[in-house]
Amino acid sequence: MRYLYEQTVDGKKTSVYHCSGCDRILKLSRAPPFDARLPASSCVNRGCPLDAPGPISPPRPEALFQRASSIPHFTLGFPPLDSLLRPLSERRLVLFSGDYASTVAELAAFRAQLPVESGGLDSAVVFIDGGNRSDPYLFSSFARQRGVGPRAAMRRVASCRAFTLYQLAELVSERLARAAEDYGARLVIISDVLGTFNEPELDEREARRVLDAVYEGVEELKERSLVIATLPSPNKYDGLVVPWADTTISLSHSRDCVRAERLGRSGLAPDVATFKPSLLLKAARVGVRR
């Protein structure tokens, strides 16, 4: 429920400690290490409802606290999902599974290009398409909604299609980190990670071996970039990929709505949000909330 992560704004790295109980953050410089003095079991905000009447760490000036939403950070510009995704920052792998996972990937690819003050990363994007899921028309519609020329937006996305699982493994494990560095990409998207894992002669031992190489590449990527991966269709190897993620969001149909569910939060009840599909398709119009 608390997160400690690094955030880069204007080239300066700071440590950010976020409490989901009071939705407040404390920003400190990298030295001295903040996490060495602040236990994850308590919040330094004495007014936090989750920690009262539990242990409270040494008091600090209340003026240090700010609303998390007041600090520029990467968002999808879509509150139902953004509320489940904080923190959305480097050194994390966020996995979207199920219906509309590919839609979210296209939205994230566009949003990353926006200025930091508008909820973007002011960054190019590397996009690996593992299942022929790329949708340039949807991407272009997101760009138009923000008044950005689709061609100009597409030029900031370096995309590559993997036709076999071995091509995917080679791209991710041997080339992707270098490509992200060359393009200055703070966001890397691996769309349909298991899209090529459907060869009839593929056995589980070989699938594990190949996925181990993909995992090592993802871990290297996380040293410098936010990584978003998708599993849009059920696959018998889903259970090998889901444990990689720092955050997993399941997207499914629920009557005439989309049900977004955040999974695997240390045994706590999953968080859930529902929304109309049409609203997600208009998400690019929304700026960062102040």
C-alpha positions, -999 to 999 in steps of 0.1 A, spaced: 0 0 0 31 23 2 55 27 -26 90 41 -27 102 48 -62 124 71 -82 109 99 -102 127 120 -128 115 155 -134 136 180 -154 165 156 -153 166 155 -115 159 122 -96 141 122 -63 127 95 -41 90 95 -38 72 77 -10 34 73 -16 8 62 9 -25 50 -7 -43 55 26 -41 93 26 -30 96 -10 -1 118 -1 36 116 -11 68 128 4 96 138 -20 132 136 -9 165 138 -26 183 106 -32 209 111 -5 207 102 23 186 71 16 150 77 27 139 41 29 166 33 55 147 55 80 111 50 70 95 16 76 70 4 50 47 -6 78 38 30 88 31 64 72 49 95 83 16 114 80 0 113 115 -34 119 99 -33 88 77 -64 67 84 -46 34 76 -19 38 102 -39 51 132 -36 39 159 -7 18 147 30 26 149 40 61 137 74 70 125 91 101 139 71 133 131 81 153 101 69 188 91 35 185 75 45 210 49 65 183 32 34 165 22 16 171 -10 -13 155 -28 1 128 -51 -20 142 -80 -2 176 -77 31 161 -88 37 157 -126 37 120 -133 29 97 -162 -8 89 -166 -31 74 -191 -53 104 -188 -81 81 -178 -90 83 -140 -106 48 -137 -73 32 -147 -50 58 -133 -64 52 -99 -53 16 -101 -19 22 -116 -1 46 -93 29 47 -93 33 45 -131 71 51 -133 104 36 -144 116 4 -129 82 -12 -132 65 -38 -154 28 -32 -158 8 -60 -173 -26 -56 -189 -46 -88 -196 -78 -95 -214 -102 -73 -234 -90 -38 -242 -54 -46 -232 -43 -37 -268 -64 -4 -266 -45 6 -235 -12 -2 -251 -20 22 -280 -31 49 -256 0 46 -235 22 47 -266 7 81 -275 4 95 -240 41 90 -234 49 116 -260 31 144 -242 49 169 -220 55 160 -184 32 187 -172 4 171 -193 8 137 -178 33 124 -204 70 114 -204 81 137 -232 96 106 -246 98 84 -277 84 49 -274 97 14 -284 68 -8 -294 73 -46 -299 43 -63 -315 42 -99 -306 8 -108 -320 0 -85 -349 -21 -64 -325 -8 -29 -335 -36 -6 -345 -22 26 -363 -58 39 -368 -66 38 -331 -32 54 -323 -40 81 -349 -74 88 -333 -58 93 -299 -33 118 -315 -61 137 -333 -81 140 -300 -51 159 -285 -46 180 -317 -13 162 -326 -6 152 -361 -8 114 -365 23 113 -387 44 133 -363 32 111 -334 40 79 -352 75 91 -359 82 90 -322 72 53 -320 99 28 -330 80 -4 -337 90 -39 -346 70 -70 -354 80 -104 -340 68 -133 -362 81 -162 -340 87 -167 -304 124 -169 -311 124 -136 -328 106 -121 -298 131 -136 -274 160 -123 -295 145 -88 -297 137 -85 -260 168 -102 -246 195 -89 -270 183 -57 -287 156 -40 -268 176 -23 -241 200 -9 -267 171 3 -288 154 20 -258 187 38 -251 193 48 -287 158 63 -290 157 78 -255 126 58 -248 113 60 -212 84 37 -222 87 2 -238 56 -17 -248 56 -54 -255 22 -61 -271 8 -97 -269 38 -113 -252 25 -148 -259 11 -141 -293 37 -163 -310 36 -191 -284 10 -211 -304 32 -235 -324 18 -270 -321 52 -286 -316 61 -263 -287 64 -280 -254 63 -264 -219 101 -269 -213 110 -251 -244 84 -224 -237 99 -219 -203 134 -216 -217 124 -190 -243 104 -170 -217 133 -170 -193 153 -151 -220 124 -127 -224 122 -122 -187 159 -114 -184 155 -88 -212 126 -72 -194 145 -70 -161 173 -52 -180 148 -28 -196 134 -19 -162 167 -4 -152 159 27 -173 123 24 -186 87 18 -177 77 -15 -194 41 -22 -203 32 -57 -216 -1 -71 -227 -18 -106 -227 -49 -98 -248 -60 -134 -252 -59 -164 -229 -29 -186 -233 -18 -218 -214 15 -200 -206 -1 -170 -190 9 -183 -156 46 -181 -166 43 -144 -175 20 -129 -149 45 -133 -120 69 -110 -137 46 -80 -133 49 -53 -105 13 -44 -113 -13 -65 -131 -46 -51 -145 -72 -75 -158 -97 -60 -183 -129 -78 -190 -165 -73 -202 -191 -68 -174 -225 -63 -190 -221 -32 -211 -190 -20 -192 -153 -28 -189 -143 -42 -155 -107 -33 -146 -93 -53 -117 -59 -48 -100 -46 -82 -90 -20 -96 -65 -16 -69 -38 0 -90 -11 -32 -108 -2 -54 -77 0 -87 -76 -18 -82 -65 -54 -91 -30 -64 -118 -27 -91 -130 1 -114 -157 -1 -141 -162 22 -171 -179 25 -205 -157 13 -234 -165 45 -253 -149 66 -225 -116 47 -228 -116 55 -265 -118 92 -257 -92 91 -229 -66 110 -249 -86 142 -246 -81 143 -209 -51 162 -194 -35 155 -161 -58 164 -132 -46 192 -109 
